[in-house]
Amino acid sequence: MEDSEQNNFETKSENVFIKKSTFYGLIIGVIIIIAVAGFFAGSYITNLNSDKVTQKELQNAISKLELKVLQKQLPSTQSIGPVRISVDDDPMKGNPNAPITIIEFSDFQCPFCARFHAQTWPQLEENYISTGKVNFVYRDFPIQSIHSNALPAALASECADDQDKFWEMHDMIFENQNSWQGLKPSESTSLFKEYAIEIGLNADEFGSCITSGKYLQEIQNDLDDGRVYGVTGTPGFFIGNEEIGFTKLIGAQPFPSFKQVIDEQLSR
């Protein structure tokens, strides 16, 4: 660009002001659109200019944006007609012949998924799963582009399922989310191997499973199905059966939201 053109550009630019929060919003919006489209494409945010927007600031802004999006979605439910929402061959808890099935698409590093696990899951388990009224199915939906440890955690849970310890690993990972979410993937994987020993898994078998990436395709299948069903954030739930259809719930909704849907379906 010639000097005169550059000076003209700079003169015009001096009259344009963008608030830092607005700038973050614009940048993060673009990043998330690309990230969601990419998922397993291996896109990562790197080489940020710390003088302008630090990685910590960006991550905090992303978290706030996720919260705002989910808060807007929390009250909403969507009924889906009598179609099949596949349980695939994923881990189940409860009576497989229960009249109602809940299928969750979840990300182990998602803070809202951890909130659901801590606040809503115990009541669902006590009132509906352990009583045989509901069969609960967990399917993976790791948003790897913004949660770098989501995929290692998903692999760890699948490898634990190889030794019939999925739910033990599931609980261990969610309950200790703050301990591993900020680690490098190699470090979180090492920690998951420690969890495997704690819950009584064969360490060599578990380690080989993780290293081989045995369940990468299984996780990809879950992601693909979730996208087909319209999952755009985690946690995402489908409640119902093939005969009556499914009700879709998005976000870490409280137990009464699940109770309302389940009781209405059971009464049909």
C-alpha positions, 0 to 999 in steps of 0.5 A: 500500500502506498503512503498516501493510501495508508495515511488515508486509511489510517485517518478513516480508521481513527473514527472507528471505535470498537469496545473490547467486549464487542471485539471479543464477541465478534472474534469468538463468534467467528471462532466458535462457528469454525470450531463447531464446523470443524470438530474432529478436523483438528482445529486449534487456537494457537499463536495468540498475540498476548498484547491484544487478546490473551489466551486466558481472556479468550477462554474466559470469554468463550466460557461466558458465551457458552453460558449465555447461549445455554441460559437462553436455551434452558427453558426450551423443550422440543418434541420430536415425533415417533422416530428412532433416536439410536442408543447405538451400543453405548453404555446404559444404566437402568432397566433396558426394557424400561418404558422411557429412555433418556439418551444424553449427548455429553462432553466430559470437559463441559462445565454444564455437563458436570453441573448436570452430573452433580445436581440432577443426575443423582435425583434421576438415578434415585427416582427413575433409573433405579426404580426401573422406569427409565433406561439412561444411555450416555453418548459422546459429544466431545467439542474438541475444538474448545475442550482439548481434553474432551476427547482423551476423557471420552476415550478413557471412559470407552476404554473403561467400558471395555472392562465393565467400569464405564460408570465408575470412570464416568463418575471419577472424570466428572467429579474431578473435572477441575483437576484435569481440564487445564492440563495438556492432553498428554497429562490428562491422559496420564491422570486418567490412567491413575483413575483406572487403577483407582477403580480397579482396572487392568492398567496395561489393558487400559493403557493399550486401549488408550494408546491405540485409539481403539474407540475413536471411530465409535466417538466419531459415530456418536458425534455424527448421530448427534449432529443429525439429531440437531445437537448443537451444545452439551449436554443434550438429552432425548427423552421418550421412546420410538412409539411416543417420540422424544422430547429434546432438552438442552442444557444442565436443566434442573431435576423438575424439568426432567420430572415433568417430561418423564411423568407426562410420558409415563402417564400416556 
